[in-house]
Amino acid sequence: MDSVPQEPTSQNSELSANEIRMRNLIPFQPGYDERRNAGGRPKKKHLTEALEALLEKNPKESLAIAKAMLKRARKGSVTHFQEIADRTEGKVGNDPASVTNNTFFVMLDAPRPHKADE
């Protein structure tokens, strides 16, 4: 009896898409790996660097921006006031002294609603 060679079947056709993705995962190996970012995360954002470069060329521009923010804060813009406060006094809660582990219990004493007499 001659056996007819069967066409090789792909194992991938029997696997789900998730199983195929799991097979493609390669764990990081100790030492050098080109997928790692050796320099780490950039310290500054690109927008920050661009704005610093523009403001260094024209210091009067930064003064105009600061005056505009102050004007908006005086008109009642909480966002502008908060930004000015964060820049001048530092963000709230940055120092360990301002963080406490106090627990407060609040009890409200309110009268219960009266049932209507029937």
C-alpha positions as MATLAB code, in Angstrom:
seq = 'MDSVPQEPTSQNSELSANEIRMRNLIPFQPGYDERRNAGGRPKKKHLTEALEALLEKNPKESLAIAKAMLKRARKGSVTHFQEIADRTEGKVGNDPASVTNNTFFVMLDAPRPHKADE';
ca = [
       0.000    0.000    0.000;
       1.552    3.274   -1.119;
       1.084    6.181    1.231;
       0.396    9.464   -0.437;
       2.490   12.237    1.101;
       0.248   14.793    2.644;
       0.850   18.435    2.242;
       2.415   19.784    5.446;
      -0.122   21.690    7.481;
       0.832   24.841    9.269;
       0.587   24.681   13.020;
      -0.478   28.302   12.985;
      -3.776   27.477   11.301;
      -4.770   25.475   14.381;
      -3.760   28.168   16.858;
      -5.777   31.187   17.874;
      -4.477   34.662   17.181;
      -3.656   35.117   20.870;
      -1.596   31.907   20.953;
       0.349   33.034   17.884;
       1.127   36.375   19.558;
       2.219   34.584   22.721;
       4.655   32.411   20.728;
       6.203   35.556   19.226;
       6.999   37.052   22.631;
      10.692   37.076   23.382;
      11.701   37.859   26.970;
      14.504   40.299   27.669;
      17.838   38.636   28.288;
      20.347   39.917   30.840;
      22.970   42.183   29.331;
      22.728   44.063   26.064;
      19.457   43.995   24.170;
      18.855   46.370   21.251;
      15.187   46.731   22.257;
      16.102   48.458   25.502;
      16.407   52.213   25.790;
      19.872   52.503   27.288;
      19.621   56.272   27.733;
      16.353   56.025   29.643;
      13.434   58.343   29.296;
      14.297   61.822   27.998;
      14.667   64.311   30.838;
      12.785   67.079   29.008;
       9.990   67.098   26.525;
      10.558   68.351   23.001;
       7.995   71.117   23.450;
       9.807   72.371   26.566;
      13.115   72.515   24.702;
      11.536   74.358   21.767;
       9.852   76.906   24.034;
      13.064   77.479   26.007;
      14.979   78.092   22.788;
      12.395   80.617   21.569;
      12.172   82.426   24.912;
      15.968   82.649   25.256;
      16.102   84.523   21.936;
      13.454   87.016   23.045;
      13.276   87.570   26.828;
      10.630   90.274   26.384;
       8.291   87.573   25.070;
       8.484   85.624   28.328;
       7.736   88.791   30.280;
       4.699   89.449   28.049;
       3.461   85.889   28.630;
       3.875   86.255   32.394;
       1.966   89.561   32.353;
      -0.840   87.993   30.303;
      -1.108   85.089   32.760;
      -1.236   87.518   35.680;
      -3.928   89.578   33.941;
      -6.070   86.445   33.355;
      -5.578   85.367   36.983;
      -6.736   88.788   38.203;
      -9.895   88.427   36.106;
     -10.703   85.206   37.958;
      -9.119   82.412   35.931;
      -8.431   79.687   38.477;
      -6.235   77.792   36.011;
      -3.937   80.759   35.501;
      -3.823   81.501   39.225;
      -2.957   77.870   39.972;
      -0.170   77.870   37.385;
       1.308   81.071   38.826;
       1.107   79.662   42.363;
       2.732   76.388   41.285;
       5.565   78.235   39.547;
       6.240   80.664   42.395;
       5.519   78.616   45.538;
       5.892   75.068   44.254;
       3.200   72.474   43.813;
       1.182   71.603   46.886;
       2.278   68.369   48.512;
       5.758   68.141   46.979;
       7.589   68.136   50.292;
       7.340   65.186   52.711;
       6.436   67.524   55.592;
       3.098   68.374   53.973;
       2.065   64.727   53.670;
       0.419   63.354   56.806;
      -1.376   60.151   57.613;
      -4.213   61.635   59.629;
      -7.632   60.059   59.554;
     -10.691   62.171   60.195;
     -14.108   60.854   61.128;
     -17.006   63.150   60.446;
     -20.354   62.534   62.108;
     -23.362   64.424   60.916;
     -26.238   64.850   63.310;
     -29.312   65.425   61.224;
     -32.892   64.905   62.332;
     -34.703   61.962   60.849;
     -37.622   62.780   58.628;
     -40.985   62.551   60.368;
     -43.516   60.057   59.185;
     -46.717   61.605   58.097;
     -49.634   60.813   60.438;
     -52.200   58.651   58.797;
];
